[in-house]
């Protein structure tokens, strides 16, 4: 479906403070999309508006032709799962934490998980390579392991859309690649639609097939990494001098920073 996600004139924000302008975009089912932009550009506000964490001032968020504001929390949780930057882990084992993803499917007066719940949780623990951790307390996991467990919990909701808020920002490069490879595999093999906030432009280019670039509460541009990650767009939005070239291995755009010293050296050579 071409308009699997449809954001129509979305405006949201905080009373007397930052607000988004009217945001419009559509994404087909199975897209792996990234929201990029500098700090304060509106990425998190857009994310929270789509997730339903803050009320919309105007516009709508539609998922597979369903207006999410017209759904109950339970219905919304069956369609959309959210992975926050710092998961609320509580004093739970990995298995108990991941089983929380089955709460939207609880029947009235059902107080315990069913066999199906355990089976589904095991499926996604194995898929995310967290099954061997199932009896460990979440607090004893590394940051990368916690993020994988959070993704397993979200998948246990069996959503149509997976929203992730900077899933790799506090991880080392090994765990960044591990998490993003997993998301790429889920997107490719399961057809799962993924929308995430991501700061690293090179990772966004390598893994995402569609990008939304924010600036000052507005959608500055959108499109493929080739459309969005031009040096002109990056310099306009980030106010930073960069060079963009094609990664010879992936064929995707790669972004290179230009230090002040290098810029002065080039200016001297050209001057």
Number of C-alpha atoms within 10 A of each C-alpha: 10 11 15 20 22 21 21 16 16 21 23 25 20 12 7 6 6 15 18 24 18 17 19 16 15 15 19 14 20 20 20 25 24 28 25 26 24 16 13 13 22 26 29 16 21 26 20 19 21 24 18 15 10 15 15 18 16 12 15 22 23 19 22 17 12 16 14 20 15 12 11 10 12 12 13 20 23 20 18 21 24 24 23 15 16 14 16 12 16 10 11 14 18 28 24 19 21 28 22 16 25 23 18 15 15 14 8 6 6 10 9 9 15 12 9 10 20 16 13 19 26 20 16 21 25 12 15 23 15 19 18 11 17 17 12 14 17 24 14 12 14 12 18 19 19 20 24 23 29 27 28 30 27 26 29 26 26 20 19 20 26 23 25 22 20 20 25 24 14 13 15 12 11 9 18 18 15 16 21 18 13 17 20 18 13 19 18 14 10 10 16 22 24 22 23 23 25 23 19 14 19 18 17 25 24 16 18 22 16 21 27 21 23 25 20 18 22 19 23 17 15 18 15 15 24 16 13 21 26 18 17 15 15 21 14 13 18 15 11 13 16 16 14 15 14 12 14 9 6 10 12 19 22 22 21 14 11 13 12 10 9 11 12 12 12 11 10 9 8 7 6
